[in-house]
Amino acid sequence: MTVATQPNTDQSRFACEGYAVQRTALPGAVIDETRERLGRMVAGLSAEQRPEWLVEPHVRAPDWGHWLELCRHPQLLDDVAGCLGCSELVLLMSHLIVKPAHDGLAILWHQDNTYWPSVHGTDIVTVWLALDEVDVGNGCMHIIPTTHAGYPALEKIPTDGQDLLKVRVAVTPEREMTAIPIELHAGEYSIHDSFVIHGSQPNRSSRRRAGYTMRYANAATVGVDVADHGKPVYYLRGDGSHRAPEVIDLRPGQPLPATSGWERFR
């Protein structure tokens, strides 16, 4: 068996590998503004709040409009549609995962899809956008290629509680040896299948490791129980033929709504 040592950057191999890295970064001005907003958000946390768990800023943050605009950035949507091979996209959720210097929590081997009981389907991906320089030294994500094949929903095994998710999936030593570190410059991003196994080590470095994860699905093949989902779902690309009535139409170019829609679920 030949084990890859470099991440896959070929979008045409997404279906086989379960992920692809995009080296064409988003504009520097966009990332600089996002980092500033993130810095203010983290500075406002209480001593009891961990920055690894800043969930749904695109609907919950005071500046939700910035995060929602980032989620519908045309470059991101182009690449997501290319990986999924589809023309219609919905945004399911988002999550800022900010590992502080010195004590950033590990995220043990896991799959994304198995955390979303309100979402039905397999054509779902996560975009992992680097807001800092991200490398092995500060706890970058590692992906085990091809582990999405067949879409196995693996059992969640409780951990000792010293990690972010408090559960993990079982991975053999042989499989761990095939894991690829996803090292990114700020503004670069990876896209991975919702069933591919991935995780990351603690951040013991003196540098923060911040990433913004955005979850997208093929609107034609994935269904969402919006009432049980606990947050709005946005239709971001397509001709409208597969937009469910309860999904908010927010294709690029349309103005943001007066509110994010979060108030419906609180």
TORMAR-611451 format. One record per residue (C-alpha): residue number from 1; residue in one letter; x, y, z. Coordinates in nm, 3 decimals. Example, Ala and Ser with C-alpha at 12.3 -4.5 7.8 and 13.67 -1.06 7.14 Angstrom:
+-----+------+---------+---------+---------+
:  nr : rest :       x :       y :       z :
+-----+------+---------+---------+---------+
:   1 :    A :   1.230 :  -0.450 :   0.780 :
:   2 :    S :   1.367 :  -0.106 :   0.714 :
+-----+------+---------+---------+---------+
! end
This chain:
+-----+------+---------+---------+---------+
:  nr : rest :       x :       y :       z :
+-----+------+---------+---------+---------+
:   1 :    M :   0.000 :   0.000 :   0.000 :
:   2 :    T :   0.126 :   0.346 :  -0.093 :
:   3 :    V :   0.055 :   0.602 :   0.177 :
:   4 :    A :   0.015 :   0.963 :   0.064 :
:   5 :    T :   0.233 :   1.217 :   0.240 :
:   6 :    Q :   0.086 :   1.533 :   0.088 :
:   7 :    P :  -0.276 :   1.647 :   0.103 :
:   8 :    N :  -0.500 :   1.607 :  -0.199 :
:   9 :    T :  -0.541 :   1.936 :  -0.387 :
:  10 :    D :  -0.722 :   1.787 :  -0.686 :
:  11 :    Q :  -1.093 :   1.857 :  -0.661 :
:  12 :    S :  -1.164 :   1.584 :  -0.916 :
:  13 :    R :  -1.038 :   1.329 :  -0.659 :
:  14 :    F :  -1.274 :   1.449 :  -0.386 :
:  15 :    A :  -1.520 :   1.162 :  -0.430 :
:  16 :    C :  -1.238 :   0.908 :  -0.398 :
:  17 :    E :  -1.026 :   1.069 :  -0.126 :
:  18 :    G :  -1.308 :   1.221 :   0.079 :
:  19 :    Y :  -1.147 :   1.563 :   0.093 :
:  20 :    A :  -0.963 :   1.830 :  -0.107 :
:  21 :    V :  -0.750 :   2.129 :  -0.009 :
:  22 :    Q :  -0.794 :   2.466 :  -0.181 :
:  23 :    R :  -0.470 :   2.666 :  -0.195 :
:  24 :    T :  -0.631 :   2.971 :  -0.356 :
:  25 :    A :  -0.700 :   3.174 :  -0.043 :
:  26 :    L :  -0.995 :   3.403 :   0.013 :
:  27 :    P :  -0.903 :   3.773 :  -0.020 :
:  28 :    G :  -0.671 :   3.900 :   0.251 :
:  29 :    A :  -0.903 :   4.187 :   0.340 :
:  30 :    V :  -1.185 :   3.941 :   0.410 :
:  31 :    I :  -0.966 :   3.729 :   0.636 :
:  32 :    D :  -0.822 :   4.033 :   0.817 :
:  33 :    E :  -1.169 :   4.164 :   0.897 :
:  34 :    T :  -1.282 :   3.819 :   1.006 :
:  35 :    R :  -0.982 :   3.782 :   1.237 :
:  36 :    E :  -1.059 :   4.120 :   1.394 :
:  37 :    R :  -1.418 :   4.022 :   1.456 :
:  38 :    L :  -1.310 :   3.688 :   1.598 :
:  39 :    G :  -1.063 :   3.860 :   1.829 :
:  40 :    R :  -1.339 :   4.076 :   1.973 :
:  41 :    M :  -1.565 :   3.774 :   2.014 :
:  42 :    V :  -1.300 :   3.575 :   2.202 :
:  43 :    A :  -1.209 :   3.873 :   2.420 :
:  44 :    G :  -1.573 :   3.893 :   2.532 :
:  45 :    L :  -1.589 :   3.533 :   2.657 :
:  46 :    S :  -1.616 :   3.464 :   3.026 :
:  47 :    A :  -1.355 :   3.261 :   3.211 :
:  48 :    E :  -1.587 :   2.958 :   3.195 :
:  49 :    Q :  -1.639 :   2.971 :   2.817 :
:  50 :    R :  -1.407 :   2.779 :   2.586 :
:  51 :    P :  -1.328 :   2.941 :   2.249 :
:  52 :    E :  -1.337 :   2.599 :   2.080 :
:  53 :    W :  -1.716 :   2.600 :   2.102 :
:  54 :    L :  -1.836 :   2.918 :   1.932 :
:  55 :    V :  -2.129 :   2.761 :   1.751 :
:  56 :    E :  -2.345 :   2.916 :   1.479 :
:  57 :    P :  -2.196 :   3.268 :   1.463 :
:  58 :    H :  -2.382 :   3.315 :   1.133 :
:  59 :    V :  -2.709 :   3.331 :   1.329 :
:  60 :    R :  -2.610 :   3.383 :   1.693 :
:  61 :    A :  -2.331 :   3.644 :   1.692 :
:  62 :    P :  -2.417 :   4.015 :   1.717 :
:  63 :    D :  -2.236 :   4.060 :   1.384 :
:  64 :    W :  -2.406 :   3.754 :   1.232 :
:  65 :    G :  -2.429 :   3.924 :   0.894 :
:  66 :    H :  -2.052 :   3.912 :   0.845 :
:  67 :    W :  -2.037 :   3.539 :   0.916 :
:  68 :    L :  -2.336 :   3.466 :   0.696 :
:  69 :    E :  -2.183 :   3.663 :   0.408 :
:  70 :    L :  -1.865 :   3.460 :   0.453 :
:  71 :    C :  -2.071 :   3.139 :   0.432 :
:  72 :    R :  -2.208 :   3.247 :   0.094 :
:  73 :    H :  -1.881 :   3.372 :  -0.051 :
:  74 :    P :  -1.894 :   3.283 :  -0.422 :
:  75 :    Q :  -1.551 :   3.115 :  -0.423 :
:  76 :    L :  -1.652 :   2.883 :  -0.141 :
:  77 :    L :  -1.981 :   2.797 :  -0.309 :
:  78 :    D :  -1.806 :   2.725 :  -0.639 :
:  79 :    D :  -1.566 :   2.483 :  -0.474 :
:  80 :    V :  -1.832 :   2.312 :  -0.263 :
:  81 :    A :  -2.054 :   2.264 :  -0.568 :
:  82 :    G :  -1.755 :   2.126 :  -0.757 :
:  83 :    C :  -1.676 :   1.873 :  -0.486 :
:  84 :    L :  -2.037 :   1.762 :  -0.449 :
:  85 :    G :  -2.101 :   1.769 :  -0.822 :
:  86 :    C :  -2.427 :   1.958 :  -0.780 :
:  87 :    S :  -2.590 :   2.288 :  -0.869 :
:  88 :    E :  -2.804 :   2.345 :  -0.557 :
:  89 :    L :  -2.663 :   2.409 :  -0.211 :
:  90 :    V :  -2.797 :   2.473 :   0.136 :
:  91 :    L :  -2.605 :   2.593 :   0.440 :
:  92 :    L :  -2.678 :   2.371 :   0.739 :
:  93 :    M :  -2.469 :   2.521 :   1.020 :
:  94 :    S :  -2.134 :   2.673 :   1.112 :
:  95 :    H :  -1.886 :   2.655 :   1.400 :
:  96 :    L :  -1.581 :   2.855 :   1.501 :
:  97 :    I :  -1.322 :   2.619 :   1.652 :
:  98 :    V :  -1.058 :   2.832 :   1.820 :
:  99 :    K :  -0.781 :   2.648 :   2.001 :
: 100 :    P :  -0.606 :   2.895 :   2.230 :
: 101 :    A :  -0.233 :   2.885 :   2.274 :
: 102 :    H :  -0.091 :   2.640 :   2.530 :
: 103 :    D :  -0.418 :   2.464 :   2.625 :
: 104 :    G :  -0.623 :   2.418 :   2.307 :
: 105 :    L :  -0.833 :   2.103 :   2.335 :
: 106 :    A :  -0.786 :   1.795 :   2.119 :
: 107 :    I :  -1.063 :   1.685 :   1.885 :
: 108 :    L :  -1.035 :   1.308 :   1.867 :
: 109 :    W :  -1.114 :   1.092 :   1.564 :
: 110 :    H :  -1.475 :   1.147 :   1.460 :
: 111 :    Q :  -1.719 :   1.185 :   1.173 :
: 112 :    D :  -1.935 :   1.495 :   1.128 :
: 113 :    N :  -2.256 :   1.347 :   0.991 :
: 114 :    T :  -2.337 :   1.133 :   1.293 :
: 115 :    Y :  -2.390 :   1.445 :   1.511 :
: 116 :    W :  -2.679 :   1.572 :   1.296 :
: 117 :    P :  -2.997 :   1.362 :   1.344 :
: 118 :    S :  -3.210 :   1.630 :   1.178 :
: 119 :    V :  -3.015 :   1.598 :   0.851 :
: 120 :    H :  -3.091 :   1.309 :   0.615 :
: 121 :    G :  -2.854 :   1.224 :   0.333 :
: 122 :    T :  -2.489 :   1.175 :   0.249 :
: 123 :    D :  -2.409 :   1.459 :   0.004 :
: 124 :    I :  -2.281 :   1.683 :   0.282 :
: 125 :    V :  -1.944 :   1.851 :   0.328 :
: 126 :    T :  -1.759 :   2.068 :   0.575 :
: 127 :    V :  -1.546 :   2.362 :   0.468 :
: 128 :    W :  -1.259 :   2.423 :   0.715 :
: 129 :    L :  -1.141 :   2.781 :   0.661 :
: 130 :    A :  -0.813 :   2.875 :   0.828 :
: 131 :    L :  -0.825 :   3.212 :   1.005 :
: 132 :    D :  -0.471 :   3.168 :   1.143 :
: 133 :    E :  -0.163 :   2.992 :   1.015 :
: 134 :    V :  -0.248 :   2.629 :   1.089 :
: 135 :    D :   0.009 :   2.349 :   1.109 :
: 136 :    V :   0.107 :   2.041 :   1.304 :
: 137 :    G :   0.269 :   2.258 :   1.570 :
: 138 :    N :  -0.055 :   2.426 :   1.677 :
: 139 :    G :  -0.288 :   2.130 :   1.633 :
: 140 :    C :  -0.405 :   2.125 :   1.272 :
: 141 :    M :  -0.672 :   1.885 :   1.153 :
: 142 :    H :  -0.568 :   1.542 :   1.025 :
: 143 :    I :  -0.784 :   1.349 :   0.777 :
: 144 :    I :  -0.778 :   0.975 :   0.709 :
: 145 :    P :  -0.845 :   0.956 :   0.334 :
: 146 :    T :  -1.112 :   0.728 :   0.186 :
: 147 :    T :  -1.271 :   0.646 :   0.524 :
: 148 :    H :  -1.601 :   0.789 :   0.398 :
: 149 :    A :  -1.639 :   0.501 :   0.149 :
: 150 :    G :  -1.976 :   0.335 :   0.196 :
: 151 :    Y :  -2.081 :   0.607 :   0.444 :
: 152 :    P :  -2.036 :   0.398 :   0.761 :
: 153 :    A :  -2.187 :   0.556 :   1.073 :
: 154 :    L :  -1.932 :   0.451 :   1.334 :
: 155 :    E :  -2.004 :   0.404 :   1.703 :
: 156 :    K :  -1.917 :   0.695 :   1.933 :
: 157 :    I :  -1.697 :   0.577 :   2.220 :
: 158 :    P :  -1.678 :   0.788 :   2.540 :
: 159 :    T :  -1.338 :   0.939 :   2.620 :
: 160 :    D :  -1.182 :   1.057 :   2.946 :
: 161 :    G :  -1.344 :   1.398 :   2.887 :
: 162 :    Q :  -1.023 :   1.591 :   2.830 :
: 163 :    D :  -1.108 :   1.658 :   2.464 :
: 164 :    L :  -1.364 :   1.880 :   2.294 :
: 165 :    L :  -1.624 :   1.625 :   2.182 :
: 166 :    K :  -1.595 :   1.381 :   2.475 :
: 167 :    V :  -1.635 :   1.088 :   2.232 :
: 168 :    R :  -1.430 :   0.930 :   1.955 :
: 169 :    V :  -1.453 :   0.659 :   1.692 :
: 170 :    A :  -1.226 :   0.354 :   1.685 :
: 171 :    V :  -0.933 :   0.379 :   1.442 :
: 172 :    T :  -0.674 :   0.107 :   1.395 :
: 173 :    P :  -0.303 :   0.191 :   1.414 :
: 174 :    E :  -0.272 :   0.098 :   1.047 :
: 175 :    R :  -0.536 :   0.352 :   0.953 :
: 176 :    E :  -0.384 :   0.620 :   1.174 :
: 177 :    M :  -0.061 :   0.582 :   0.980 :
: 178 :    T :  -0.242 :   0.702 :   0.667 :
: 179 :    A :  -0.366 :   1.027 :   0.825 :
: 180 :    I :  -0.274 :   1.346 :   0.639 :
: 181 :    P :  -0.208 :   1.675 :   0.823 :
: 182 :    I :  -0.406 :   1.960 :   0.670 :
: 183 :    E :  -0.167 :   2.252 :   0.710 :
: 184 :    L :  -0.311 :   2.579 :   0.583 :
: 185 :    H :  -0.215 :   2.943 :   0.546 :
: 186 :    A :  -0.473 :   3.193 :   0.668 :
: 187 :    G :  -0.746 :   3.219 :   0.405 :
: 188 :    E :  -0.688 :   2.872 :   0.261 :
: 189 :    Y :  -0.939 :   2.598 :   0.328 :
: 190 :    S :  -1.013 :   2.230 :   0.300 :
: 191 :    I :  -1.340 :   2.060 :   0.210 :
: 192 :    H :  -1.416 :   1.718 :   0.354 :
: 193 :    D :  -1.697 :   1.465 :   0.331 :
: 194 :    S :  -1.920 :   1.445 :   0.635 :
: 195 :    F :  -1.835 :   1.076 :   0.686 :
: 196 :    V :  -1.456 :   1.092 :   0.647 :
: 197 :    I :  -1.269 :   1.033 :   0.975 :
: 198 :    H :  -1.072 :   1.333 :   1.102 :
: 199 :    G :  -0.943 :   1.488 :   1.422 :
: 200 :    S :  -0.670 :   1.703 :   1.572 :
: 201 :    Q :  -0.419 :   1.710 :   1.855 :
: 202 :    P :  -0.411 :   1.963 :   2.142 :
: 203 :    N :  -0.254 :   2.300 :   2.078 :
: 204 :    R :   0.048 :   2.317 :   2.308 :
: 205 :    S :   0.216 :   2.592 :   2.107 :
: 206 :    S :   0.237 :   2.964 :   2.180 :
: 207 :    R :   0.015 :   3.036 :   1.875 :
: 208 :    R :  -0.362 :   3.035 :   1.846 :
: 209 :    R :  -0.525 :   2.797 :   1.596 :
: 210 :    A :  -0.855 :   2.931 :   1.463 :
: 211 :    G :  -1.074 :   2.780 :   1.194 :
: 212 :    Y :  -1.427 :   2.844 :   1.073 :
: 213 :    T :  -1.622 :   2.535 :   0.972 :
: 214 :    M :  -1.922 :   2.572 :   0.741 :
: 215 :    R :  -2.149 :   2.277 :   0.660 :
: 216 :    Y :  -2.316 :   2.252 :   0.319 :
: 217 :    A :  -2.542 :   1.998 :   0.153 :
: 218 :    N :  -2.679 :   1.917 :  -0.190 :
: 219 :    A :  -3.032 :   2.060 :  -0.175 :
: 220 :    A :  -3.156 :   1.803 :  -0.426 :
: 221 :    T :  -3.053 :   1.494 :  -0.229 :
: 222 :    V :  -3.039 :   1.597 :   0.138 :
: 223 :    G :  -3.340 :   1.667 :   0.356 :
: 224 :    V :  -3.349 :   1.867 :   0.679 :
: 225 :    D :  -3.611 :   1.857 :   0.954 :
: 226 :    V :  -3.584 :   2.232 :   1.011 :
: 227 :    A :  -3.804 :   2.236 :   1.321 :
: 228 :    D :  -3.576 :   1.979 :   1.487 :
: 229 :    H :  -3.257 :   2.130 :   1.345 :
: 230 :    G :  -3.256 :   2.412 :   1.599 :
: 231 :    K :  -3.130 :   2.679 :   1.361 :
: 232 :    P :  -3.224 :   2.829 :   1.024 :
: 233 :    V :  -3.126 :   2.657 :   0.699 :
: 234 :    Y :  -3.029 :   2.879 :   0.404 :
: 235 :    Y :  -3.062 :   2.809 :   0.034 :
: 236 :    L :  -2.744 :   2.952 :  -0.123 :
: 237 :    R :  -2.728 :   2.822 :  -0.480 :
: 238 :    G :  -2.960 :   2.684 :  -0.746 :
: 239 :    D :  -3.267 :   2.761 :  -0.951 :
: 240 :    G :  -3.501 :   2.717 :  -0.656 :
: 241 :    S :  -3.645 :   2.387 :  -0.770 :
: 242 :    H :  -3.529 :   2.204 :  -0.455 :
: 243 :    R :  -3.577 :   2.477 :  -0.195 :
: 244 :    A :  -3.812 :   2.362 :   0.078 :
: 245 :    P :  -4.062 :   2.628 :   0.192 :
: 246 :    E :  -3.908 :   2.652 :   0.539 :
: 247 :    V :  -3.556 :   2.709 :   0.401 :
: 248 :    I :  -3.452 :   3.075 :   0.373 :
: 249 :    D :  -3.362 :   3.186 :   0.021 :
: 250 :    L :  -3.029 :   3.367 :   0.044 :
: 251 :    R :  -2.855 :   3.316 :  -0.286 :
: 252 :    P :  -2.557 :   3.550 :  -0.345 :
: 253 :    G :  -2.662 :   3.896 :  -0.449 :
: 254 :    Q :  -2.979 :   3.896 :  -0.243 :
: 255 :    P :  -2.982 :   4.130 :   0.057 :
: 256 :    L :  -2.945 :   3.987 :   0.403 :
: 257 :    P :  -3.272 :   3.953 :   0.595 :
: 258 :    A :  -3.351 :   4.195 :   0.875 :
: 259 :    T :  -3.274 :   3.916 :   1.123 :
: 260 :    S :  -3.084 :   3.591 :   1.095 :
: 261 :    G :  -3.391 :   3.384 :   1.181 :
: 262 :    W :  -3.233 :   3.263 :   1.505 :
: 263 :    E :  -3.518 :   3.408 :   1.713 :
: 264 :    R :  -3.751 :   3.136 :   1.577 :
: 265 :    F :  -3.551 :   2.867 :   1.756 :
: 266 :    R :  -3.464 :   3.027 :   2.089 :
+-----+------+---------+---------+---------+
! end
